[in-house]
């Protein structure tokens, strides 16, 4: 037998034996968990610990009984009650389930930055610094979705005297601080804003 979805409980370490398991508090929201007796809950955690010794595989009933210092009949009963968390290795089919968080991370990594060059080229030439860092920030924040707004704002800001005189932020500051959400600065004439 093997623990179902073992990777949720066990950290991946290749170079040493792991002496602990992960147990997330979301188990408290699991309907099956709440239907277990106290004995079954304790046994499940003990089985997870035993499984950590062999990449999620649980030893045979006799070995479980010995290691947990329990009667073989008790172990058989518990294995039957804990089928929600266990699966028979001989009857395992290849999993069709996908790890959604992993898929989400892959999607985020593969997000494009197609519109980044438009942003970059709209910057005044002397402010085009740290292109690589800006691309990373652009991708991280998914700014292709807001590119029209950002590029329009940049075009308007480039026309202000303040920016022409060199008082404009670096592209990384624009991205990190979402400066386009501040709107367009009004020109200053004789110490007051128009």
Buried (B, 14 or more C-beta within 10 A) or exposed (E): BBBBEBEBBBEEEEEEEEEEBEEEEEBEEEEEBEEBEEEBBEBBBBBBBBBBBEEBEBBEBEEBBEBBEBEEEBBEBBBEBBEBBBBEEEEEEEEEEEEEEEEEEEEEEEBEBEBBEBBBEBBBEEBEEEEEBBBBBBBBBEBBEBBEEBBEBBEBBBEBEEBEEEEBBBBBEBBBEEBBEEEEBEEEEEEEEE
